[in-house]
Amino acid sequence: GTPVIRRLSALSRQLGLATVSATPLPTEMRAVVWHGVGKEMSVETLVRPTPRKGELLVKTRACGVCHTDLHVIKGEVPFPAPAVLGHEISGTVVACGPDVRKGDLLNQKVVCPFIMPCETCNSCERGLEDQCEQFFALNRLKGALYDGETRLFRKDGTPVAMYSMGGLAEYCVVPESAVFPLNGSDHLWAESSILGCMFFTATGALRNAELKTGQSAAVFGCGGVGTGILQLARTAGAQPLIAVDVADDKLEAARRMGATHTINSSTEDPVARIAEITGGQKVDVSFEVIGLKQTFEQALLSVRDGGRMVAVGIADVKVKADVPITHVVRRSLSLCGSYGGRASQDMPTLVNAMAEGDVDVRTPIVQRFDLAGAPEAYRLLSERKILGRAIVEFPV
């Protein structure tokens, strides 16, 4: 922004007021609203939200279409309705709430991850932002931000829950802890949205895997996040790097993303095939990125003695897997859950990796939709017809 705008922004923050860009903001916006299980999502006009203390208003450029949203849509993960879903976005900061530290991001292009650290809970204070207690208690359970209230409302005053920042909307209020500048990668503005979950989740998975160069790895599930894990594991030097899925087209894409071997688990036993590929040793690390009972159990049984399984895929909350206790004990296996990355550490790293070409955000994006097409995007995702990542794009 101009020096004048920046000075006005600083003055307004001192006075405890929201500051806006030079362009006047509309009082309303369009958003895709989820009305509950079994009901069609639809585009509605909502009140344009206003950022509160420590929050920024982002005009959305793109939002990723993620399977985690689909779990909410199907009722497999409880969440209040009505709600705006979508949890990985890129956009432009157009307003700042009072008492923000990142006021210099006004009018800047940014990317936002789905875990929005509260910065004050015990986990955040220990640097474990991926375990933020307020995020789970208030956002994931109640669809609110950290004062316990949503920022989204219908014109009649009805509150609308937010899944993360509620990315399937023209404007999103985001805690400043989850807003990061693109630092010049403007040519990847829309595509960078998938850093916020696909690669952010993959980064957390690689951290929890403690994968070392030359170790072997298997990835069960080659959708968006699985593809992200393949990219990062390839960069980390995993060898061999085995991709497992039931769709040949996804496995072909997995090879392009770095897999050295592929297994179609609908036609062969992945546990036996992984043992064969590794000379009977199995893999040092397996990643389960689907959230199904069968693949969870297969991923655990594909790990070598002393190895580690990293569970990444979200499941229907009613689903449970059988764990062979004696096998885990005798073979010294580790089982680790991994939900996502740590925003303050991982997002700047991912933005830089994207700029340097070490993270490819273009190739995984196979379909693009406008806001009205978002319900169709989730239908296709449910039917396994989206081979990588889809995004919903908004006009510039």
Summary of the structure (lengths in Angstrom):
residues: 396
radius of gyration: 21.0
end to end distance: 17.1
largest distance: 67.8
contacts: 1476
relative contact order: 0.15
helix: 34%
strand: 24%
